[in-house]
Amino acid sequence: MNPSSETDVIVVGTGPGGATVAREMTRRNQAVLMLEWGDNQPIKGTMPQFARAAAIPGKSFLITGDLCGMIRGITTGGSSVFYYATAFDPPLEMFDACGIDLRADLDEVRAELPMQPLSDDLMGPMARRMMASARDLGYDWQKLPKFIDQDKCKPDCFRCNYGCPEGAKWSGRMFVDEALQRGARLINGARVGRVIIENGNAIGVEYRRKGEIQRVYAGTIVLSAGGIGSPLILRASGIKDAGYDFFFDPLITVMGTIDDAVGGREIPMASGMHVEEDGYVMTDMTVPWSLHAVLNAARGRLDQLHTHQRTLQIMIKIKDQLGGRITDTGGIRKRLAEVDKVKILNGYARAREILAHAGARNIHRSGYLAAHPGGTAKINDVVDTDLKTAFDNLYVCDCSVMPKAWGLPPTFSLVALGKRLAKHLAGGSVRPPYRANRTPSEADRAPS
């Protein structure tokens, strides 16, 4: 694509943060171009589609030295296509300490998106059984708010794990679609390598698509390529301190079998509890058979492959210590601190208690997994309180800007940050929309 005189904002990545910025900027009559590394195939809610977008080793599935496997979605909508749509409140005190007041933006999100606990009809039998057991033991186990339009849900559906083909679960794709309806453009299969910097100003991006390097130009660049992707682009663009001391919300699942119930087809993370003082969250976690098989096979529990419909499963996700680095090739170098392993073991003991009280036996755990990598371009470190980098016209809006770990799903926070950034960009504090009336220099031209 040649430099365009019609693009005001380039958004790199279409997860919750980027999709929100794109949508909000088109609502403000800005010409937006979205660049997405993944594809834009219709969501089918199948294991093969999930595997292509979120389980390719070295791309969407990364492994640490602790054999902790981290999954990220590389597709239009990013990981929000495959998340469990749990709408935990953002950590307002953390943002306040950074000089960011998100309250008005959060109110807008609440007014626009569904955010209610599941109705009793949509609570699966496994989730109900675990909630009853936890409450009977005296735990404050409650239904969790979900970004789900429950009128569109189908009973006994398990496809939250693989992407919702019914359009019930909110994902970044919905905001992308709104942006496209308002005239935005989307290029899929575009892997951005660097931002083009000229005299301290970001003027465009360079990306590879179908083996060719191309460049596009705009007055504002917003990186939303995620906690792994954005720091890589920042480093390649001259911001070398991105990609260090990050979090990735390590987790395990704890499983046990029961004899008197049949399940396996329900919405995960329907209920749970946040044990804030101990640094972890616990929820029910019923998954489809294929994921059940992977979790058990990875631990050598082949005897459990046939127990899917009788398995109660609880997830323990912790708030981990900052540390490690993202390599220049996109790998993750981080080991769990001893204090983090203690948190997981404490949660494991509590999950065993709940499952045993619910009548489960053969209780065992999965290996380490991780989600939500962030903190790789922290507020007041790599970006300022307006999410601006050291370069003019270059911003970041994804989980990489989070200043600390807090161990909870970040979607609600990212949508609010996207709204806040769009207001800032459209508020006159950036230069007028870029109009390309210059001829690209030799340094700007892509090789033929």
Residue pairs with C-beta under 8 A, 6 or more apart in sequence:
1 187
1 214
1 215
1 216
3 204
3 215
3 216
3 217
3 436
3 440
4 33
4 216
4 217
4 218
4 436
5 435
5 436
5 437
6 31
7 31
7 32
7 33
7 185
7 216
7 217
7 218
7 434
8 25
8 30
8 31
8 32
8 218
8 219
8 220
8 433
8 434
9 21
9 22
9 25
9 30
9 31
9 32
9 33
9 218
9 219
9 220
9 221
9 222
9 425
10 32
10 33
10 34
10 35
10 204
10 205
10 216
10 218
10 220
10 221
10 222
11 18
11 21
11 22
11 25
11 32
11 33
11 34
11 35
11 222
11 224
12 18
12 35
12 192
12 205
12 221
12 222
12 223
12 224
12 225
12 229
12 230
12 233
13 35
13 36
13 37
13 78
13 223
13 224
13 225
13 226
13 229
13 230
13 398
14 22
14 34
14 36
14 76
14 77
14 78
14 172
14 173
14 176
14 186
14 224
15 73
15 77
15 78
15 79
15 80
15 172
15 224
15 226
15 398
15 414
16 78
16 80
16 172
16 175
16 398
16 410
16 411
16 414
16 415
16 418
17 224
17 397
17 398
17 399
17 414
17 415
17 417
17 418
18 34
18 78
18 172
18 222
18 224
18 225
18 397
18 398
18 418
19 77
19 78
19 80
19 172
19 173
19 174
19 175
19 176
19 179
19 224
19 418
20 172
20 175
20 397
20 414
20 415
20 417
20 418
20 419
20 422
21 222
21 224
21 397
21 418
21 421
21 422
21 425
22 32
22 34
22 175
22 176
22 179
22 184
23 175
23 176
23 178
23 179
23 182
24 418
24 419
24 422
24 423
24 426
25 32
25 179
25 422
25 425
25 426
26 32
26 178
26 179
26 182
26 183
26 184
27 182
27 422
28 422
28 426
30 425
30 426
30 433
31 183
31 184
31 433
32 179
32 183
32 184
32 185
33 184
33 185
33 186
33 187
33 216
33 218
34 176
34 179
34 184
34 185
34 186
34 187
35 187
35 190
35 192
35 205
35 207
35 216
36 75
36 76
36 186
36 187
36 188
36 189
36 190
37 74
37 189
37 190
37 191
37 192
37 225
37 229
38 53
38 73
38 74
38 75
38 76
38 78
38 188
38 189
39 52
39 53
39 75
39 76
39 188
39 189
40 75
40 76
40 186
40 188
41 49
41 75
42 165
43 49
43 81
43 163
43 164
43 165
43 173
44 162
44 163
44 165
45 159
45 162
45 163
45 164
45 165
46 162
47 162
47 288
47 290
49 162
49 163
50 82
50 161
50 162
50 163
53 60
53 73
53 74
53 75
53 81
53 82
54 60
54 61
54 71
54 72
54 73
54 74
54 75
54 79
54 82
55 61
55 71
56 74
57 63
58 330
58 331
59 74
60 71
60 72
60 73
60 74
61 69
61 70
61 71
62 69
62 70
62 72
62 228
62 330
62 331
62 332
63 69
63 70
64 70
64 324
64 332
64 333
64 334
64 335
64 370
65 333
65 334
65 335
66 335
66 336
66 368
67 367
67 368
68 250
68 336
68 367
68 368
68 369
68 370
69 367
69 368
69 369
69 370
70 248
70 332
70 369
70 370
70 371
70 373
71 79
71 82
71 369
71 370
71 371
72 78
72 79
72 226
72 228
72 371
72 373
73 79
73 80
73 81
73 82
75 81
76 172
76 173
76 176
76 186
76 188
77 171
77 172
77 173
77 176
78 172
78 226
79 226
79 371
79 372
80 170
80 171
80 172
80 173
80 411
81 163
81 171
81 172
81 173
82 161
82 162
82 163
83 171
83 409
83 411
84 146
84 160
84 161
84 267
84 268
84 269
84 409
85 146
85 147
85 148
85 160
85 169
85 170
85 411
86 144
86 145
86 146
86 147
86 269
86 283
86 409
86 411
87 113
87 115
87 144
87 145
87 146
87 147
87 409
87 411
87 412
88 144
88 145
88 274
88 281
88 408
88 409
88 412
89 412
90 102
90 106
90 412
90 413
90 416
91 404
91 406
91 408
91 413
92 102
92 103
94 403
94 404
94 406
95 101
95 102
95 413
97 403
98 379
98 380
98 385
98 403
99 380
99 385
100 379
100 385
100 420
102 413
102 416
102 417
102 420
105 416
105 417
105 419
105 420
105 423
106 412
106 416
108 416
108 419
109 115
109 412
109 415
109 416
109 419
113 147
113 170
113 415
114 146
114 147
114 148
114 149
114 150
114 170
115 145
115 146
115 147
116 145
116 146
116 148
116 150
117 142
117 143
117 144
117 145
117 146
117 270
117 271
118 143
118 146
118 148
118 150
118 267
118 270
119 150
121 155
122 150
122 153
122 155
122 267
122 270
123 131
123 143
123 266
123 267
123 270
123 271
124 156
124 263
124 265
124 266
124 267
124 270
124 286
125 261
125 262
125 263
125 266
126 261
126 263
126 264
126 266
126 284
126 286
126 311
126 312
126 313
127 266
127 267
127 270
127 271
127 284
127 286
129 258
129 261
129 312
129 358
130 141
130 271
130 284
130 312
130 314
130 354
130 355
130 358
131 141
131 143
131 270
131 271
131 284
132 358
133 354
133 355
133 357
133 358
134 141
134 273
134 354
135 141
136 357
137 353
137 354
137 357
139 273
139 354
140 273
141 271
141 272
141 273
142 271
142 272
142 273
143 270
143 271
144 269
144 270
144 271
144 272
144 283
146 169
146 267
146 269
146 270
147 169
147 170
147 411
148 168
148 169
148 170
148 267
149 167
149 168
149 169
149 170
150 168
151 168
152 166
152 167
152 168
153 166
153 168
153 267
154 166
156 265
156 266
157 166
157 265
157 266
157 267
158 264
158 265
158 266
158 267
158 286
158 287
158 288
159 165
159 166
160 169
160 267
160 268
161 268
161 287
161 288
161 291
162 288
163 171
164 171
167 174
176 186
179 186
180 186
187 209
189 209
189 210
190 207
190 208
190 209
190 214
191 207
191 208
191 209
192 205
192 206
192 207
192 225
192 229
192 233
193 206
193 207
193 208
193 213
193 233
193 236
194 205
194 206
194 233
194 236
194 237
195 202
195 204
195 205
195 206
195 221
195 223
195 233
195 234
195 237
195 391
195 394
196 202
196 203
196 204
196 205
196 206
196 215
196 217
196 444
197 203
197 237
197 238
197 391
197 394
198 444
200 391
200 392
201 391
201 392
201 393
202 220
202 221
202 237
202 389
202 391
202 392
202 393
202 394
203 217
203 218
203 219
203 393
203 434
204 215
204 216
204 217
204 218
204 221
204 444
205 215
205 216
205 221
205 233
206 213
206 214
206 215
206 446
207 213
207 214
207 215
207 216
208 214
212 446
213 446
213 447
214 446
215 440
215 444
215 445
215 446
217 434
217 436
217 440
218 434
219 393
219 430
219 431
219 432
219 433
219 434
220 393
220 395
220 425
220 430
220 434
221 393
221 394
221 395
222 395
222 396
222 397
222 421
222 425
223 229
223 230
223 233
223 234
223 394
223 395
223 396
223 397
223 398
224 230
224 396
224 397
224 398
224 418
225 232
225 233
225 398
226 373
226 398
226 399
226 400
227 246
227 248
227 372
227 373
227 374
227 375
227 376
227 398
227 399
227 400
228 326
228 330
228 332
228 373
228 376
229 330
230 242
230 376
230 377
230 396
230 398
230 400
231 242
231 243
231 326
231 376
231 377
231 382
231 400
232 243
232 326
232 328
232 330
234 242
234 243
234 377
234 382
234 389
234 396
235 242
235 243
235 328
237 391
237 394
238 391
239 377
239 382
239 389
239 390
239 391
241 381
241 382
242 376
242 377
242 382
242 400
243 325
243 326
243 376
243 377
244 324
244 325
244 326
244 376
245 322
245 323
245 324
245 325
245 375
246 322
246 323
246 324
246 325
246 326
246 334
246 373
246 374
246 375
246 376
246 400
247 319
247 320
247 321
247 322
247 372
247 373
247 374
247 375
247 402
247 404
247 405
248 320
248 332
248 334
248 370
248 371
248 372
248 373
248 374
249 317
249 318
249 319
249 320
249 370
249 371
249 372
249 405
249 407
250 317
250 318
250 320
250 336
250 340
250 344
250 368
250 369
250 370
251 315
251 316
251 317
251 318
251 368
251 369
251 370
251 371
252 315
252 316
252 344
252 347
252 348
252 365
252 366
252 367
252 368
252 369
253 285
253 295
253 313
253 314
253 315
253 316
253 365
253 366
253 369
254 313
254 314
254 315
254 316
254 348
254 351
254 352
254 355
254 363
254 364
254 365
254 366
255 295
255 296
255 304
255 311
255 312
255 313
255 355
255 363
255 364
255 365
255 366
256 311
256 312
256 313
256 352
256 355
256 356
256 358
256 360
256 361
256 362
256 363
256 364
257 304
257 307
257 310
257 311
257 312
257 360
257 361
257 362
258 310
258 311
258 312
258 358
258 359
258 360
258 361
259 310
259 359
260 359
261 310
262 309
262 310
263 286
263 309
263 310
263 311
264 286
264 288
264 289
264 292
264 308
264 309
264 311
265 286
265 288
266 286
268 283
268 284
268 285
268 286
268 287
269 283
269 284
269 285
269 315
270 283
270 284
271 283
271 284
272 281
272 282
272 283
272 284
272 315
273 281
273 282
273 283
274 281
274 408
275 281
275 282
275 347
275 350
278 343
278 346
278 347
279 318
279 319
279 343
279 407
280 316
280 317
280 318
280 319
280 343
280 344
280 346
280 347
280 407
281 316
281 317
281 407
281 408
282 314
282 315
282 316
282 347
282 350
282 351
282 354
283 314
283 315
283 317
284 312
284 313
284 314
284 315
285 313
285 314
285 315
286 311
286 313
287 295
287 313
289 308
292 305
292 308
292 311
292 313
293 305
293 308
295 366
295 367
296 302
296 304
296 305
296 366
297 305
298 366
298 367
299 364
299 365
299 366
299 367
301 364
304 311
304 362
304 364
307 362
312 355
312 358
312 360
314 351
314 354
314 355
316 344
316 347
316 348
316 350
316 351
317 371
317 407
317 408
318 340
318 343
318 344
318 347
318 407
319 343
319 405
319 406
319 407
320 336
320 337
320 340
320 405
320 407
321 337
321 339
321 340
321 405
322 375
322 404
322 405
323 334
323 335
323 337
324 332
324 333
324 334
324 335
325 333
325 334
326 332
326 333
326 376
327 333
332 373
336 344
336 368
344 368
348 365
352 363
355 363
356 363
372 399
372 409
372 410
373 399
373 400
374 398
374 399
374 400
374 401
374 402
374 405
374 410
375 399
375 400
375 402
375 403
375 404
375 405
376 382
376 400
377 383
377 389
377 396
377 400
377 401
378 400
378 401
378 402
378 403
379 385
379 387
379 401
379 402
379 403
380 403
381 403
382 389
382 396
382 400
382 401
383 389
383 395
383 396
383 401
386 395
386 421
386 424
386 429
387 395
387 396
387 397
387 401
387 417
387 421
387 424
388 394
388 395
389 395
389 396
392 431
393 430
393 431
395 421
395 425
397 414
397 417
397 418
397 421
398 414
399 410
399 414
401 417
402 410
402 413
424 430
